[in-house]
Amino acid sequence: MVRGTLKRSMAVCILACVASACFAGGTISGTVEDSGETAISGVKVIVFDDSWLGRFKLDQVADVTETDANGDYSNTGLDPDTYTVLFGKDGYALHYEHTKVVTDENTTDVDATLITGGSISGNVQVDSTDTQGVGVHSMKNGWVYGMAATDANGDYSIAKVEAGTYTLLMVYVEPNTRARVYDIIGSVTVTNGQDTSDKDFSVCSDEEIPADPGPPCRGTLYVAAQDGDEDYAANLACALVGPDGHALMCPDALNDGNPDSGPDLKGAIAIFHSVPSGSGFEIKILSSSLGTGNNTVTLTSSASTETVTVE
């Protein structure tokens, strides 16, 4: 009887091991210091799974920990994969370490040096009026390095940004329709200890876009999806991805098609207002009734349409 119980227990253990692939997991560990090589305690260390589109998606956070009094940290039990590690603490610029490979039962050393960095400042006008509460993000390769909201005068300041070159992403949410208006400024250089100023935005709200848009209203992009049989898709979820990897998520698509002010498209239509001009943008259909797909497009300061083939 005892022997039978032991056999059953061993079988359960073996099955559990097979189900988990018998992985003990890997570890990312290291030490965080300031520019004077002094250990920093209380630094939040967040490990992100690299295999996904978008940034700061909560279900892709693999582990979170903090540095101890010696500036040391350890993230354990990680699945074999490639990760990005984010270091953050008040008073210091956010710092990332990318493409860190973890293998089972091994330790990957990832040390970091935190600095106070520089700042980026400017003004946002919507419909030629200084506007409060507009979000501005500093981004590099799709990752957010800092953010701020405009004050009552339309001014913003993003503090504690690492030295480097960034894209600024502005997001204005129209209070009545909840439509989002985006704009970007590329190639913004930040120097440690200095303010990069006069990075100003001027856009039109969703309600004030004229029939023939142009600066500062930028362009309007209408997006539909179609399969190989030329059937139009419904229920679009999509993103407009910039040349440096930042993503502008589209608003809820119009499911009846043929908007009064838009093109003669059918099915669901996603509308991006106030899009910036430039080449190398990519429309990604993340989901629809007919599948997924993507197109590379050049944006202009006028109204344009794009039909993405999905499968």
N, C-alpha and C positions, 0 to 999 in steps of 0.2 A: 504493500500500500504506500509506504513511504517512498519506495523507488519510483512508483508510478507518478506520485506527486512531484518528485524532483524532475522527472522527465518532462512533465507538463510545464513546470516552471522554466526549465531550460529552453523548451520550445517557444514559450512566450518571449523570453529574452532575445532569442535568435530572431524571431519575427520582428520584434521592436527594433533591433539593430538594423535589419534589412530595410525596414520602413524608413529609417532615418539615414540610410546609406552609411551607417557606422561612422559618421563624421563627428570628431570631437570639436571641430571648428578651428579657425585660425585666430590670430591676435594682431591688432594694431596697437603699438605702444610707442611712447617717446617722452620727450621733455620739451616744455615751452618756456622760453626766456624772452627778455626784452633785448633791445639793441645793445645794452651794456652787459649782456650775458648774465643777468640776474633772473633767477627762477620766478615765474609768475604763478601764483596759486589761484584757484577758483575760476580758471578758464574753462568755458563750456566747449566740449569737444564732441562734434556730431559727425557720425559716419554715414554717408549716403551711398546707396547702390547706384553705380554709374549707368546701368542698362535701362534707361527710361528717357522719354521726351518730356521736357519741362524741368522746372527747378523748385525745390522746397515742397515737394509732394510728400505728405506726412507718411503714407504707407511705404515710402522708399527710404525712410530713416532706419538704418540697420542697428545703430546703437548710439547712446548718449552717455557721456560721463563728464567728470571735471578733474582738473589737475589738483594734486595734493600740495602740501606745504613746500615740497621740493620741486614743484613744477612738473611732476611726473603724472602720467595717465596710462590707462590700459583698457582697450576695448576688446573683450574676449568673446569666444563663441561665435565668430563670424563665419558664414558660409564661404567656401572658396569662390572668389569673385574679384572684380575690379571695383575699387571704391574711390570716392572723393572725401577728404576729411576737412571739415570746417572748424576753425578756431575763433572764438569770440569772447570778449570781455569788455565791459564799459571802460572807456578811456583809451581803447586801442582800436585800430582798424581791423576789420574782418580779414582773415587770412585763410586761403584754401591751399590744400595739397592734393593734386589730381592724379588719377591713374595709378593708384596704389594696389598692387596685386597681392591677394591673400590666398595662401594655400593651407590645406588641412594640417593642423598640429604644428604649424610654424608661426613665427612672429615676424611681422613686418615693422621695421623701425621708421617712424615718421616724426621727426622733430620739427619745431616751428619757432620762428622769431617774430614777435609782434611789435609793431611800431605805431606811433600816433598818426602818421600819414598826413595828408593834406585835405583840402575841402573843395567843393564845387558849389557855386552859387549862381543865381539868376532870377528871372521873373517869368511869370506865366500870365498871358492875357487870353481870355476867351471872349470872342466877339468884341475885340478891342477894349476890353475892360479887365483891370487887375482882378484876379479871381482867387479866392481862398479855398483851401482844402484839395488842391490838385496834387496828385502824387507824382514824384519824379524819382526815378531809380537810376543808379549808376551800375552798368552791367558790362561784363566781359565774358565772351564765349557762352552767353546764355545764363551766367551765374550772377546773382545780385551781390554787389559789394557795398551798397549803401542806399539809403532812401530817405526822403523827407517830403513833407507836405507844405504847400504854400501858406503864408500867413494872410492877414487881412489886406495887406498891400500887394498880394500876388507874388511875394518874394519867397525864395526857398534857399536853404543851405544844407548840403549833405556833408557832414563832418566825418572825420576819421576814415578817410579813403586811402588805401595803399597807393604808392606811386605806381603809375602805369597809364595806359591808354584805354579809354572806356567809351561805350555808347550810352547816351542818356535817353531813357525812355520815359515819356510823359503820358499819364493816363488821366483823362478827365471824364467823370461820370455825370452825364446830363441829369439833373435832379428830377425832371418830370418823366422822361421816357426811360431813364436808366441806361440809355445807349452810351457806349464808350467811344471816346475820341482819342486817338493816339497820335503821337509825333515823336520823332527821334532826332538827336544830334549826334553825329558820329565823330570819332577821332578826337575825343576830349582828353587832353593830357593833364595828369595830376602829378605835382611835385611835392615831396615831403616838406611839411612846414609852411606851405604856401596855399593861397586860395586861388582857384581858377574861376574867374568871375565872368559876368555878362553872358552866361549861357541861357539865353531867353527863348521862350516859346510863344507863338501867337497862332491860335487856331480858331476855327468856327465851331460852335456848338451844333449838335444834331439838328436843332430847330432852325438854325440860321443859314444852312448851306444853300447857296443860290443854285439856279438851274444849270449854270455854267461855272462850276467851281474853279478856283485858282488861288494863288497865294493871297492871304494866309490860310485859306480854307483847304488847300491841298486837293487831293483827288478823292473820288468815291469808287470803291471796288465792289462789284457784284459777283458773287461766286455761286455756281450751281455744280451739280455732279451728275454724270451720265455714264451708263455702262456701255458695253460693246454693242448692245442692241438698240442704242440710242434712247433708252428709257431714262427719265429723270428721277433722281433720288429724292427721298423725303427725310426729314429728321436729321439735318446736318449737324455735325459737331466738327469744327475745323480750327485751324490756327494759321496765321500769317507769320512766317519765320523770317527774320531779317538776316542779312548777309553774315553777321557775327554770331548768329545763333539765338538771339532773343526772340521770344514768341509773343504775338499779339493774339489772344483768343478771340474768336468771333462771337458776336452777340447771338441770341436766339434767332434762328433762321425763320423767314416767313414761309409757312408751309403751303400757302395757296399760290405762290408765285405771282408774276406779273404785277409788281408794286406800281402804283400810279406814277411815281417819278423815276422808275427804273427801266431796265431793258425788257425785251420780250423773252423772258426765260420761263421755264416751267419747273414744277416740283418745288423743293425748298430752295430758298435763296438767302444766302448769308451776305450781309452788307457791312463792309468796313468803311467808315467815314473818316475823312481827313487823313488819308494814308500819305506817307512821305513818298517823294519821288526817288527813283534809283533802280539799279539792276541787281540781280542776284537774290531777290526775294523768292520764297517758296510757299505755296499754298498747300497745306496738308489737310486732307479730309480724314479726320481721325475716326469718324464713324458715320454711317448713313444707312438707309434702308437697302442699299445695293452694294455696300462694301467701302473700301478705303482706296486712297490714291494720292498723288501729289503732282504739282506742276511748278516749274520755275518760271517766274514772271518778271517783267520790267514794269515798274509803276510810274505813272505820270501824274501831272496836276489836273487832269480832267477825269471825267467819268469813264470807267472801262469795265468790261465783263470778262470773266474767265470761267470756262467750263472744264472741270477736272474729270478725267476718265477714271472710273473706279471699278474694282473687281473684287 
